[in-house]
Each structure stands twice: as structure tokens, then as C-alpha cells.
Amino acid sequence: MEDINFEVLSESEEMYLVTIARLLEDGISSPVPLSSLAREMDILPVSANQMIRKMADEGLVEYIPYKGVELTKLGDLSVRRIIRHRRLWEIFLVEKLGLSFTEAEELACKMEHITPDYISSRLSEFLGSPEFDTFGNPVPTVEDEGNLQAQIRLSEIEPGEFVSIVQLRTDSAMRSFLASEGVGPGTKLQTIGAGSQNIVIEVNDHIIKLSRSIADSILVKKFLSTK
């Protein structure tokens, strides 16, 4: 991999990249509309437009008139590095220091901008190289491209397809229930059937029926079964 000087990025540019990436994670298709970006950052659209054009000149994003903004390879690489730092710190602060989710998120947001890569690597090793953070979000790797792109809702998967769970966007009670059924980030499963109200899945030879509202909150990736 070619060496890239990440230090040239301002904190403001990093926050734009992170916001674009998180909108993609939440299911917004690329290119991300500038109106959505401005609303998420609570800024005026004209301000977003000015910054995006500046970042496009720097090769971090591609601005598509009347459509929105896409991450370039450099922008994608940069933002995966930043989000990796944040989520590793969130795990450390919650699981090792006992901070609340709110405290950890606030502090990790500050730490992500000042963490050198070698510290991130050592932190990951200390934590056991986690694939998901405390909230169930994937911890990106700098090497794997595209892992911050929009995921698919389980409710959108056709019967017979195989998927692995990327993220659970549910409350703690539902997370506990799903965990008791063997369903969580990283779980591989097959969809068996889909009706107007329910989705039927198979996890480790165990059949589970989920409401569509729950299936809507489960983000997955397709994969080819080796069975």
C-alpha cells in the first residue's frame, strides 16, 4: 500500500468524511445528497457545498452536481482509519474503564483525531482484534476496502440466500433476546421464508421467526455458502 500523509487533513475535513461514511452505513445510497449531509451535521447547505468542493479539489471526495458526494479511494481509506480509531477507543473505554456509552462516545470522538496508527494497532491487539464495537458497529480495517458501504436490511433478503449480520440497530432488550437465540454481529444465517409480517431464518439448524420491524433493524452482508 502506498504511503499516505493523513496528517494533512483538518479535524473539520475528518468530521465530513465520518459523517458521509456513517450515512452510508445507515443505508443512504451513494452519492450522498448534500442536503442529507448538511442536515446530519446541522449546518447550512451552502457551507456543506463549499467544504465538499474544497475536499474534492484535495481528492478526498467526488462531487456530482445535482446528485451528491462520493468518497474517493483516498477518502474511503482515510475515513476507515478515523472510524477504526474511534470504535477501538469506545470498546476500551466501556469494557476496560467502565465508562457509560455516552461518556465513551464523546471522548472517543476526540481521541479519533489524535491517535497515531501504531497506537491504534497496539490498542486493537490489546482488545483481542475486535471486529465489532460495543454498539455492534463494525470496526473497519484499513486494508479491506468498501466495508463502510451501505449494508442490506435482513427484511430485503430473498428466501434461500445466505447472509452474515453486520449490525443490530435495536434496543438493549431486543439485543438480549436475539443473543439468547444465537443472533448477533458476525452470525451467519440463511433466510428460509418471507411473509408480509414475518421473516423466517435458520441459524445453526435452529429456525427463528422475526417480525419485519425487527428484520428492518438488522443489517447484513450476503455471502456464498460453502455447504
Legacy VTK file of the C-alpha trace (Angstrom):
# vtk DataFile Version 3.0
C-alpha trace
ASCII
DATASET POLYDATA
POINTS 227 float
0.000 0.000 0.000
1.341 3.421 -0.902
2.212 5.777 1.960
-0.368 8.490 2.550
0.113 11.540 4.751
-3.093 11.588 6.773
-1.867 14.494 8.882
-2.807 16.986 6.167
-6.488 16.511 6.991
-8.102 19.076 9.249
-10.466 17.970 12.008
-13.321 19.562 10.059
-12.489 17.508 6.970
-12.315 14.370 9.062
-15.763 15.074 10.502
-17.182 15.482 6.992
-15.682 12.157 5.957
-17.006 10.434 9.089
-20.499 11.849 8.562
-20.578 10.694 4.935
-19.420 7.212 5.971
-21.993 6.926 8.763
-24.791 7.986 6.410
-23.673 5.203 4.070
-23.708 2.761 6.984
-27.240 3.881 7.829
-28.391 2.890 4.359
-28.249 6.093 2.302
-27.121 5.253 -1.218
-24.056 6.854 -2.729
-23.776 9.606 -3.871
-24.907 11.119 -0.566
-27.120 14.191 -1.150
-25.594 17.377 0.216
-28.937 18.183 1.841
-28.675 14.973 3.902
-25.072 15.736 4.802
-25.898 19.304 5.882
-28.890 18.138 7.936
-26.858 15.454 9.704
-24.100 17.949 10.557
-26.595 20.692 11.468
-25.049 23.195 9.083
-26.278 25.264 6.159
-26.280 23.532 2.755
-24.133 26.338 1.331
-21.460 25.609 3.956
-21.516 21.909 3.112
-21.249 22.730 -0.583
-18.195 24.931 -0.038
-16.357 22.346 2.070
-17.207 19.466 -0.266
-15.824 21.380 -3.238
-12.617 22.033 -1.289
-12.338 18.345 -0.358
-12.991 17.364 -3.973
-10.015 19.501 -5.009
-7.930 17.567 -2.462
-9.029 14.216 -3.871
-10.973 13.111 -0.780
-14.417 13.086 -2.378
-16.039 13.347 -5.770
-18.787 15.930 -6.118
-21.517 15.026 -8.606
-23.677 18.084 -9.417
-27.372 17.697 -8.557
-26.726 14.244 -7.056
-24.331 14.486 -4.160
-20.927 13.339 -2.966
-18.987 10.084 -3.113
-15.866 9.035 -1.242
-12.788 8.572 -3.398
-10.328 5.764 -2.682
-8.255 8.211 -0.628
-11.330 9.474 1.225
-12.536 5.948 1.943
-9.114 4.886 3.208
-8.864 7.986 5.388
-12.293 7.649 6.967
-11.915 3.933 7.712
-8.764 4.811 9.626
-10.574 7.503 11.632
-13.624 5.353 12.444
-11.347 2.457 13.375
-9.661 4.671 15.975
-12.996 5.845 17.389
-14.533 2.406 17.736
-11.459 0.846 19.301
-11.401 3.629 21.898
-15.131 3.136 22.558
-14.523 -0.552 23.288
-11.616 0.256 25.598
-13.444 2.992 27.485
-16.615 0.955 28.023
-15.231 -2.542 28.561
-11.935 -1.754 30.305
-12.620 1.526 32.131
-16.350 1.114 32.747
-17.450 4.416 31.227
-21.032 4.861 30.106
-21.817 4.638 26.395
-22.433 8.393 26.284
-19.135 9.253 28.003
-17.204 6.790 25.844
-18.680 8.073 22.602
-17.936 11.702 23.491
-14.344 11.001 24.498
-13.649 8.612 21.612
-14.851 11.287 19.179
-11.996 13.481 20.438
-9.428 10.683 20.538
-10.059 9.581 16.951
-8.407 12.740 15.579
-5.148 12.453 17.534
-4.471 8.705 17.597
-1.392 7.531 15.624
-1.775 4.319 13.634
0.772 2.438 15.754
-1.270 3.193 18.896
-4.422 2.004 17.115
-2.680 -1.246 16.190
-1.494 -1.841 19.756
-4.928 -0.977 21.126
-6.569 -3.453 18.763
-4.102 -6.160 19.799
-4.737 -5.414 23.485
-8.501 -5.747 22.936
-8.176 -9.017 21.026
-8.577 -7.578 17.499
-12.356 -6.978 17.809
-14.484 -6.948 14.654
-17.369 -5.051 16.291
-17.569 -2.266 18.851
-19.695 -2.110 21.989
-22.656 -0.807 19.999
-22.474 -3.626 17.430
-20.875 -1.435 14.752
-18.118 -2.999 12.615
-14.546 -1.967 13.420
-13.078 -1.155 9.991
-9.677 -2.322 8.843
-7.577 -0.063 6.665
-6.742 -2.944 4.340
-10.298 -4.056 3.464
-11.882 -1.610 1.067
-15.571 -0.878 0.946
-16.546 -2.153 4.392
-18.254 1.143 5.221
-20.657 0.983 2.312
-24.380 0.631 2.904
-25.450 -2.740 4.234
-28.663 -4.571 3.351
-31.583 -4.918 5.742
-32.434 -8.506 6.601
-36.012 -7.783 5.540
-34.745 -7.176 1.986
-33.083 -10.584 1.628
-34.769 -13.170 -0.609
-35.578 -16.644 0.798
-32.726 -19.084 0.318
-29.919 -16.512 0.482
-27.067 -16.670 2.972
-26.003 -13.594 4.953
-23.830 -12.591 7.886
-25.013 -9.991 10.375
-23.075 -6.730 10.343
-25.024 -4.622 12.821
-28.071 -4.703 15.120
-29.932 -1.388 15.306
-32.220 -2.464 18.130
-32.726 -1.611 21.785
-30.909 -3.495 24.543
-33.880 -5.745 25.331
-34.122 -6.932 21.728
-30.346 -7.374 21.571
-30.539 -9.639 24.620
-33.358 -11.670 23.078
-31.502 -12.076 19.793
-28.323 -13.045 21.654
-30.261 -15.757 23.500
-31.271 -17.101 20.069
-27.665 -17.081 18.872
-28.117 -13.988 16.707
-25.601 -11.147 16.860
-22.898 -9.327 14.885
-20.944 -11.855 12.845
-23.683 -14.520 12.941
-24.129 -16.386 9.651
-27.657 -17.427 8.722
-29.953 -18.385 5.867
-33.347 -16.887 5.126
-35.997 -19.591 4.848
-39.159 -17.665 4.135
-40.631 -14.190 3.986
-44.212 -13.080 4.518
-45.973 -9.772 4.837
-45.455 -9.713 8.608
-42.555 -12.066 9.366
-39.153 -13.278 8.198
-38.061 -16.852 8.907
-34.346 -17.556 9.270
-32.175 -20.573 10.093
-29.232 -20.167 12.467
-27.137 -23.250 13.286
-30.027 -25.586 12.340
-32.358 -23.531 14.554
-35.430 -21.934 12.957
-36.346 -18.431 14.169
-39.288 -16.243 13.159
-38.727 -12.481 13.292
-41.169 -9.662 12.699
-40.434 -7.437 9.718
-39.864 -4.475 12.028
-37.060 -6.391 13.760
-35.667 -7.613 10.427
-35.611 -3.988 9.266
-33.227 -3.161 12.120
-30.737 -5.936 11.297
-28.072 -5.028 8.716
-26.407 -7.880 6.852
-23.989 -8.793 4.068
-24.597 -11.550 1.535
-22.104 -14.371 1.113
-21.906 -17.661 -0.792
-22.459 -20.719 1.383
-19.770 -23.410 1.426
-22.257 -26.097 2.399
LINES 1 228
227 0 1 2 3 4 5 6 7 8 9 10 11 12 13 14 15 16 17 18 19 20 21 22 23 24 25 26 27 28 29 30 31 32 33 34 35 36 37 38 39 40 41 42 43 44 45 46 47 48 49 50 51 52 53 54 55 56 57 58 59 60 61 62 63 64 65 66 67 68 69 70 71 72 73 74 75 76 77 78 79 80 81 82 83 84 85 86 87 88 89 90 91 92 93 94 95 96 97 98 99 100 101 102 103 104 105 106 107 108 109 110 111 112 113 114 115 116 117 118 119 120 121 122 123 124 125 126 127 128 129 130 131 132 133 134 135 136 137 138 139 140 141 142 143 144 145 146 147 148 149 150 151 152 153 154 155 156 157 158 159 160 161 162 163 164 165 166 167 168 169 170 171 172 173 174 175 176 177 178 179 180 181 182 183 184 185 186 187 188 189 190 191 192 193 194 195 196 197 198 199 200 201 202 203 204 205 206 207 208 209 210 211 212 213 214 215 216 217 218 219 220 221 222 223 224 225 226
